[in-house]
Amino acid sequence: QVQLVESGGGLVQAGGSLRLSCVSSRSIFSLNHMGWFRQAPGKQRDLVAIIMRGGDTNYAASLKGRFTISRDNAKNTVYLQMNSLKPEDTAVYYCNAADYSARANYWGQGTQVTVSS
């Protein structure tokens, strides 16, 4: 099992920035990827960004350039730096991790991000 604990959400004005953090209870290198998804009210949960074990990153095309995913291996922590935030970025942001060999997919409890206009 893997526990993922997110932090860093909150209320910010449009144009502002936030940094989300996700701490894994297991070594990042034991996981195939870690990343972030988000879910706005009444919508499906969508990919924001993931970082692979080897360091490659994938972003939702519409977010690339404003959002940056990174990690601190020693702290088993993944970050999401969000800049130039827009009201449409308002959502619950979920940390995700996967262990492909175990066919396991893990989720954090989610952290609310609200961007006011």
C-alpha positions as a LaTeX table, in Angstrom:
\begin{tabular}{lrrr}
\hline
Residue & $x$ (\AA) & $y$ (\AA) & $z$ (\AA) \\
\hline
Gln1 & 0.00 & 0.00 & 0.00 \\
Val2 & 0.96 & 3.58 & $-0.59$ \\
Gln3 & $-0.37$ & 6.58 & 1.29 \\
Leu4 & $-0.28$ & 9.91 & $-0.49$ \\
Val5 & $-0.73$ & 13.12 & 1.48 \\
Glu6 & $-1.35$ & 16.36 & $-0.39$ \\
Ser7 & $-0.99$ & 19.89 & 0.86 \\
Gly8 & $-0.78$ & 23.40 & $-0.51$ \\
Gly9 & $-4.25$ & 24.05 & $-1.85$ \\
Gly10 & $-6.22$ & 27.16 & $-1.06$ \\
Leu11 & $-7.84$ & 30.31 & $-2.36$ \\
Val12 & $-5.90$ & 32.54 & $-4.73$ \\
Gln13 & $-6.75$ & 35.40 & $-7.05$ \\
Ala14 & $-6.54$ & 35.01 & $-10.80$ \\
Gly15 & $-2.97$ & 35.49 & $-11.96$ \\
Gly16 & $-1.56$ & 34.17 & $-8.71$ \\
Ser17 & 0.47 & 31.07 & $-7.96$ \\
Leu18 & 0.25 & 28.03 & $-5.72$ \\
Arg19 & 2.51 & 25.07 & $-5.10$ \\
Leu20 & 1.01 & 21.72 & $-4.23$ \\
Ser21 & 2.97 & 18.99 & $-2.47$ \\
Cys22 & 2.37 & 15.25 & $-2.28$ \\
Val23 & 4.32 & 13.04 & 0.08 \\
Ser24 & 4.46 & 9.33 & $-0.61$ \\
Ser25 & 4.79 & 6.73 & 2.15 \\
Arg26 & 6.92 & 4.68 & $-0.22$ \\
Ser27 & 10.05 & 5.53 & $-2.12$ \\
Ile28 & 9.37 & 7.37 & $-5.34$ \\
Phe29 & 11.65 & 4.90 & $-7.11$ \\
Ser30 & 9.38 & 2.00 & $-6.17$ \\
Leu31 & 6.60 & 3.63 & $-8.17$ \\
Asn32 & 6.31 & 3.84 & $-11.94$ \\
His33 & 4.94 & 7.35 & $-11.85$ \\
Met34 & 3.57 & 10.02 & $-9.58$ \\
Gly35 & 1.49 & 12.93 & $-10.63$ \\
Trp36 & $-1.54$ & 15.14 & $-10.39$ \\
Phe37 & $-5.09$ & 14.99 & $-11.65$ \\
Arg38 & $-7.90$ & 17.42 & $-11.06$ \\
Gln39 & $-11.67$ & 17.29 & $-10.92$ \\
Ala40 & $-13.95$ & 20.29 & $-11.21$ \\
Pro41 & $-17.56$ & 20.11 & $-10.00$ \\
Gly42 & $-19.68$ & 18.05 & $-12.37$ \\
Lys43 & $-16.71$ & 17.07 & $-14.52$ \\
Gln44 & $-14.51$ & 14.03 & $-14.85$ \\
Arg45 & $-11.10$ & 13.69 & $-13.28$ \\
Asp46 & $-8.45$ & 14.79 & $-15.77$ \\
Leu47 & $-4.71$ & 14.51 & $-16.02$ \\
Val48 & $-2.70$ & 17.56 & $-15.03$ \\
Ala49 & 0.85 & 16.23 & $-15.07$ \\
Ile50 & 2.83 & 13.13 & $-14.22$ \\
Ile51 & 6.51 & 12.42 & $-13.68$ \\
Met52 & 7.86 & 9.00 & $-14.52$ \\
Arg53 & 10.34 & 7.04 & $-12.45$ \\
Gly54 & 13.10 & 7.96 & $-14.87$ \\
Gly55 & 12.23 & 11.65 & $-14.74$ \\
Asp56 & 10.24 & 12.11 & $-17.95$ \\
Thr57 & 7.20 & 14.32 & $-17.58$ \\
Asn58 & 3.83 & 14.49 & $-19.29$ \\
Tyr59 & 1.44 & 17.41 & $-19.12$ \\
Ala60 & $-2.08$ & 18.15 & $-20.21$ \\
Ala61 & $-1.46$ & 20.13 & $-23.36$ \\
Ser62 & $-3.55$ & 23.07 & $-22.21$ \\
Leu63 & $-1.54$ & 23.45 & $-18.98$ \\
Lys64 & 1.99 & 23.12 & $-20.25$ \\
Gly65 & 3.85 & 26.38 & $-19.70$ \\
Arg66 & 1.83 & 27.42 & $-16.66$ \\
Phe67 & 2.18 & 24.29 & $-14.53$ \\
Thr68 & 5.41 & 22.51 & $-13.64$ \\
Ile69 & 5.79 & 19.14 & $-11.97$ \\
Ser70 & 8.93 & 18.29 & $-10.05$ \\
Arg71 & 10.09 & 15.99 & $-7.29$ \\
Asp72 & 12.42 & 15.70 & $-4.34$ \\
Asn73 & 13.62 & 12.13 & $-4.28$ \\
Ala74 & 15.05 & 12.32 & $-0.79$ \\
Lys75 & 11.70 & 13.50 & 0.58 \\
Asn76 & 9.56 & 11.16 & $-1.55$ \\
Thr77 & 7.66 & 14.28 & $-2.54$ \\
Val78 & 6.20 & 15.49 & $-5.80$ \\
Tyr79 & 5.33 & 19.12 & $-6.37$ \\
Leu80 & 3.04 & 20.97 & $-8.73$ \\
Gln81 & 3.92 & 24.60 & $-9.27$ \\
Met82 & 0.93 & 26.43 & $-10.71$ \\
Asn83 & 1.43 & 29.92 & $-12.13$ \\
Ser84 & $-0.86$ & 32.43 & $-13.83$ \\
Leu85 & $-3.84$ & 30.70 & $-12.32$ \\
Lys86 & $-7.25$ & 31.15 & $-13.90$ \\
Pro87 & $-10.76$ & 30.68 & $-12.48$ \\
Glu88 & $-11.12$ & 27.61 & $-14.68$ \\
Asp89 & $-8.26$ & 25.99 & $-12.76$ \\
Thr90 & $-10.61$ & 25.74 & $-9.79$ \\
Ala91 & $-10.89$ & 22.06 & $-8.86$ \\
Val92 & $-9.96$ & 19.41 & $-6.36$ \\
Tyr93 & $-6.42$ & 18.34 & $-7.15$ \\
Tyr94 & $-5.53$ & 14.71 & $-6.49$ \\
Cys95 & $-2.12$ & 13.17 & $-6.15$ \\
Asn96 & $-1.73$ & 9.89 & $-8.00$ \\
Ala97 & 0.85 & 7.13 & $-7.99$ \\
Ala98 & 1.05 & 3.84 & $-9.81$ \\
Asp99 & 2.86 & 0.55 & $-9.45$ \\
Tyr100 & 2.45 & $-1.16$ & $-12.79$ \\
Ser101 & 3.81 & $-4.54$ & $-11.69$ \\
Ala102 & 1.25 & $-4.69$ & $-8.89$ \\
Arg103 & $-1.44$ & $-3.24$ & $-11.14$ \\
Ala104 & $-2.03$ & $-0.77$ & $-8.35$ \\
Asn105 & $-3.18$ & 2.82 & $-8.63$ \\
Tyr106 & $-3.14$ & 5.05 & $-5.58$ \\
Trp107 & $-4.87$ & 8.35 & $-4.81$ \\
Gly108 & $-4.52$ & 11.03 & $-2.21$ \\
Gln109 & $-7.48$ & 12.57 & $-0.46$ \\
Gly110 & $-7.44$ & 15.66 & $-2.67$ \\
Thr111 & $-6.77$ & 19.31 & $-2.00$ \\
Gln112 & $-9.08$ & 22.13 & $-3.05$ \\
Val113 & $-7.76$ & 24.90 & $-5.27$ \\
Thr114 & $-10.05$ & 27.87 & $-5.79$ \\
Val115 & $-9.13$ & 30.71 & $-8.12$ \\
Ser116 & $-11.22$ & 33.85 & $-7.79$ \\
Ser117 & $-11.71$ & 36.29 & $-10.64$ \\
\hline
\end{tabular}
